[in-house]
Amino acid sequence: MTQRYILRFQGRGEAPSDDVSRIERAVRVIERTPRMLLVESTPARVNSLVAALPRWSASEERSVPVPDARPAVRPAAAAPAT
């Protein structure tokens, strides 16, 4: 089963083009920045890539829900009994 992973270059500067080419041949690249790649692949393939490329780390893509920023009307507080 394929999943999405973020591969992050841990060295200085931009990721080496040789490393990026190797990754692109092994997995499906969805998006890239100078230091990170969003890829889709199996866990075994990603783990073997990271093992072969020591300056890279991998983590599963996670979605974080955005909180509702709209103001809400609070219910009126109950009046104390007299």
N, C-alpha and C positions, 0 to 999 in steps of 0.2 A: 504494500500500500504506500502510495507516495504522500509525502507531507511537505510542508514549506519550512525552510530553514533560513536563518540569517547567518552567513559566513562573514566573519569580521577579521580583517588583517590586523595583527597585533604589533607589527614592526613600525618603524618610522616612515613617514611619508606615504605616498600612494602605494597601492598594492602592485607588486611586480607583474608585468604583463605576461611573463611566462607562467606564473601561478594562475592568473586569471584565465589564460588560454587553456590550461590543463583542466581547470574547473568547468569551463564552458564545454569542453569535449565530454566530460563525465556526467554532467547533470543539466537540467533545463534551467537556464537563468531567466528570471522574470524581470528583475530590476537590478540596477547596479549604481553605485556611487564610487568615488575614488578609493574608499577603504572597505566597502561592504557590498555583498551580493545577496539578493533574495533569490533563493533557488527552490526548485521542486524536485524531490528525489526520495528514494527509500532511505530509511535510517542507516542501513548497512553501507550504502554507497557513500553517504555523507561522513560516516565515521571513518571509513577507509581513506577518504580524501583528507580529512583533518589529521589522521595519523601520518599520512605521507607528506603533508605540508605543515611543518611544526610552528610556523608563525601565524597560523590561522586557528580560529575557534568557531564553533558552531553552536547555535541555540535554536530551539523550535520557535517558529513565529507564534506570537500570542496576540490576541485582540483584547484591548481594554475598552470597555464601554464608556462612552462619554456621559457624564452626569447631566441631567436635565437642568439647565441654568435658568429656566423661566421661573419667575417668582410665583409662588403659590399662596392662595388665601388660606390663612390659618383659621381653624374653627374657633368661635368665641369661647372663652373660658366660662365654665359653669359658675353661676353666681352663688356665693355662700348662702346656706340656709339660715334664716333668722328666726 
